[in-house]
Structure formats: structure tokens, C-alpha cells
Amino acid sequence: MKKIILFASALLMSFQAQAAIVSGPDIIAAVSVQEDSPTNTAQQGFDELQGVVLSRTINVDGGTIAKGTKVDSHLIFLNTQGGTRADDRKRWVFSGDIIGVMSNESGSLMNDSNDLLAAFNDYFTTGSSLPFNAAGLEQNNIATGDGYTVLGAVLDLRMVVTEPGDWIRVVTVSEVPVPAALWLFAPALMGFLGLRRKSKEA
């Protein structure tokens, strides 16, 4: 019985430890996003605001996310300097399912949601709008250039840039909170205890 309690505690602690964490090729601390700072030659990403209950409906590629939805936000970018070309394809895995990506070429989808989801209030040099064109993906065809595919919590992303770079926002469902997870886990634990009791009696 003690082993089961320890196992249950460890499982519940893992829910807390994994909440809203992005796993991917190069995870960094949140930074203020500017055209020439920071720069890189391979994709980097960071968590933006987490556990946000949307105060309005927001637009994403090909659809919307409804007001009242609790979400986590993440930003991925590839931003070379001095006209250097980079072509980088990476896989990003998130702790919650992806429910929207903001990748349009002008960056307007990301701009329009900065006040709700951005890690800082000074993204890009003019604060709420991009000072340049082509900040997002120029196309969405991962076979021939910029593009991405989504499967559950997995994002396969290809960015091809010279200058300016590419920035996209990935919106995921917030993790199930620990109390809710406990109620989901409790019936399974009770069933397991019942099976153990039956096997001992037999």
C-alpha cells in the first residue's frame, strides 16, 4: 500500500512539473522579440504566457479559438542576421495539444494576440505591430519551403529565412490542473487496489 501511495504522489508531482513546458531542439528563456535581436541560425523557442483564459476569441491559421478557452502560448523563431540564409526543420513537442498556430506572412495574427499571450509588452520595435513584412511563414508547404504540420501535441516545423526572420506563435491547451488530475486518477487507483485484494484472496 505504501508503494502505491508513493507512486500516486510521484505521478501527481509529474503533472505539476510538466505543466506548460515545451520540449524541443533549443528551448531558451523568454526574450523580447526584435528584428535583429536575438539572432540565431537554427530554430529556438520559449514559453510565453501560460494558463491564460481568453477574454476574447482569437484568430489562428484557418480558424479561431473561442473566448473562455484556457491556453498556453509558445513562440518559435529563426532570425538570421545580415542576409544570411538558413533552412531549418525541427520537431517540437508540447505538454498540451496544439489548438492553433499563428504563422501568416505579415505576422498580423501574432500581433493581434500579443496583448493576451506575449511574454513581454514590447515585442518588435513598434510594440504591437511588426515594422517589416514577411515576419511569418511565406508559404505553408513543408516539402518546398516554410511550413508546418500538427499532430496532437507535436509540431513539425520548417523555416527558410534570409532577412527578416520568421516568428510563429503556437497555442496549446493548458495542462489538466492537479486537482482535476487527482479525480481522474482516483478511480483507476481504487480499481487497482481492488484487483490486488482479489488476487490475494485467491
Secondary structure, DSSP 8 states (H G I E B T S, - for coil): -HHHHHHHHHHHHHHHHHTT-EESS-B------BTTBS--SS-EEEE---SEE-SS-EEETTEEE-TT-EEEEEEEEE--STT--EEEEEEEEESS-EEEEE--TT-HHHHHHHHHH-SSS--STTSSS-SSS--S-S---TTTSSEEEEETTEEEEEEEESSS-EEEEEEEE----HHHHHHHHHHHHHHHHHHHHHHHH-
